[in-house]
């Protein structure tokens, strides 16, 4: 009996040792898991002085909370500050971010830091304004994805709405900044509808640099030069509201309709109040959310595309708001 008791004690002691070791291992694993750093990303936008971009910023922040990642959002001082935006991106490369998303002010101003990010193994996502992929690939860089609205389709939607509304007559386009890919695509889409429609005459297309006051001046001159003008398409809502002011100043609100782009809250309110006739709304919040989702996915997969690979191309739909 005594022998059996000693054997039982020995077995019990052995089991306790094994249990303690297992517990220690489990605790170590828990501590290791809890000490893992969260994914940290940066997003470089064009500006934060425009409702389109502040809405996108909010969408990104909401998605970051949903995904449990840390995000820092930065932007240039203005949409003219391409060098300032370049410096922001360059500074981010050495700050140990796991990934970077960016909306370039031009197709080429952020090629250099994007190439550096590719070489350093940092995933990137291109937002809204498409980087010049040919030049980027030639330089040895790439992005994991490009997320945007189909801006040609945006212009086509606006052009079609105008044609259906006025039937016939003279129309004009207020462009964004010369050389800006998004603005050029919208202008091209609208112009293609106008130029292919009998009874519609596109009399002028002029840039106003995405600026409300410049649009006011540009459209004031348009109205003087083309007194029979019946419709104006503006490539964003900020310019559309400036164009509307020019139309109202001339007392021509019963003759000329104004259609904008973006679906900014002020523009939608203007539509409801009988000011703007319509705006082509873009879901900039969803563009931001989808961009962050794709960036986090690339980070988790440790995915860096070779320069000769094609990135994912994701479009977010747009729609007419007219009442």
Secondary structure, 3 states (H helix, E strand, C coil): CHHHHHHHHHHHHHHHHHHHHHHHHHHHHHHHHHCCCCCEEEEEECCCCCHHHHHHHHHHHHHHHHHCCEEEEEECCCCCCHHHHHHHHHHHHCCCCCEEEECCCCCCCCHHHHHHHHHCCCEEEEECCCCCHHHHHHCCCCCCEEEECCHHHHHHHHHHHHHHHHCCEEEEEEECCCCCHHHHHHHHHHHHHHHCCCCEEEEEEEECCCCHHHHHHHHHHHHHHCCCEEEEEECCHHHHHHHHHHHHHCCCCCCCEEEEEECCHHHHHHHHCCCCCEEEEECHHHHHHHHHHHHHHHHHCCCCCCCCCCCEEEECCEEEECC
